[in-house]
Amino acid sequence: MPGNPRAESVELLRAALVRADYFADPVLEAITVEGQRGLTRNHTFAASRALGSRDDPLATIIRLFILQEEQPLEAVIRAGVVDLVNWGLLTRSGDMFRAGVDIRPYSDETAWVDGWVVSDHAATLNTRNVPPSPDHVLGVSAASVSLSQITPRRQVESALDLGTGSGIQCLHLSHHALSIVATDVNKRALDLAQWTCDLNDVRPQFRLGSLYEPVGDEKFDLITTNPPFVMSPVVGERLTYRETGYSSDEFMRAVVSGAGDPLNPGGSLHVLGNWAHVRGEPWQERLRSWVPVGCDAFVVQREVLDVCEYIEIWLADAGLNGTDSYLEKYQQWLDYFDTLGVEAVGMGWIAMVKSGSAIPRVTCLDWPHAVAQPVADDLMAHLDAMQYESWSDERVLDTTWILAPGTTQETMGAPGAADPSHIVLRRQDGLKRAVEVDTGLGGVLGACDGDLPLGAIIAAVAEVLDVSAPALVAEIVPQVRDLIATTWLTPVPQR
């Protein structure tokens, strides 16, 4: 609003970024693909080299806010950002300026989001072993991008960004949620998320607090979260963006088990995180126990790390590589996991819907294979398919089904053979599933185009193959049920 110093600073900064063309594509062109790849590895050398001797506003802003390089007064004035010193976004030492935060252009594959994210600079840039501060705020990361891709973009009345961090998910939610509440236990995260949202003209309600406490009795159609899921020993100073005072994966459990109340009927929760593989306890059974009554869940385990791999990743993330305390911390983590009986750590996605189920229906899938992002619609389709589990065989046969659009068929066999030895149906969407079929099942599925009920199709295929129709029904229906559960087949919508 007029006369509001912070609003004026936001307008000043936004105008400078727009004037310099500081958006994802122009920045990528300036630093090159090699420079961008280096940044994903926390190295700035390739990007800095690509900029060369450029001293235009775009190059200056890239050096300040991405590469963490000092810039002279003249360049900062030309870029139009010198007044940001007053808000702590820049610091000055004589005639040289440094950025106090990372401001990075951010866009997604939909082109809906094309703006900026404000966060803290990476503490371990260019191999520096500098531990992040406890209130460090992460910026754009593989995890935040993945969360946006597993969160459906359907229109909803209300959404909760649980643990907003730098506010990335708010940028996505603003395009399909009428109202957004963003929470975090870290006040600095809320401050930087406010900058992110103000720069992008997004207006969530910000709340300080942990888990669902900040929202009280409010209800939401959608909850999305990448919670602090790192399982580290509950001692010493903690990094708020990744750790809590909870033991093992109990915080993840609290996120999932506590979502039943704040979800509206039909609302959904979308979580990216990890969970413990505990000695003598199947991980699937542990996660099934997290799902509250009235909800269904689809869990996709994308990766499993042994405890040493896991520890090494997070000790490096904390800037402890090469430090005197590294081996001591490593042993501390090993003892911690041994006490808990943790043998490995699973990493992946949880999608949960408030379906009203008296007994939760939970599917746990180990899926390390390539997927087609964004995968959110496919995860929701798996949840939708759970309603057909209770259908009788008669109802399945009386229903008209449609084979997943875009399904392709591959045949394999010896050269010159009259018939293929293998027929594989393959999809390029979602989890990119594939299934091998025989002649009978392939013929049935090929006719599932929305015209005839399944029973009529099986009868027609039985006649062509000159086999008993009842025998083919007995063979095909169990296979069809599996294909319905894995979203290959969906019923024709009722008019």
Secondary structure, DSSP 8 states (H G I E B T S, - for coil): -TT-HHHHHHHHHHHHHHHTT-SHHHHHHHHHHHHHHHHHTT--HHHHHHHTT--SHHHHHHHHHTS---EEHHHHHHHT-GGGGGGTSEEEETTEEEESSEEEEEE-TTSS-EEEEEE---TTGGG------TT----S-HHHHHHHHHS----EEEEEEET-TTSHHHHHHTTTEEEEEEEES-HHHHHHHHHHHHHTT---EEEESSTTGGGTT--EEEEEE--------S-S---TTT--SS-TTHHHHHHHHTTTTTEEEEEEEEEEEEEEEETTS-HHHHHHTTS-TT-EEEEEEEEEEEHHHHHHHHHHHTT-TTSTTHHHHHHHHHHHHHHHTEEEEEEEEEEEE----SS--EEEEE--S---S--HHHHHHHHHHGGGGG--HHHHHHSEEEE-TT-EEEEE--TT-SS-SEEEEE--STT--EEEE-HHHHHHHHT-EEEEEHHHHHHHHHHHHT--HHHHHHHHHHHHHHHHHTTSEEE----
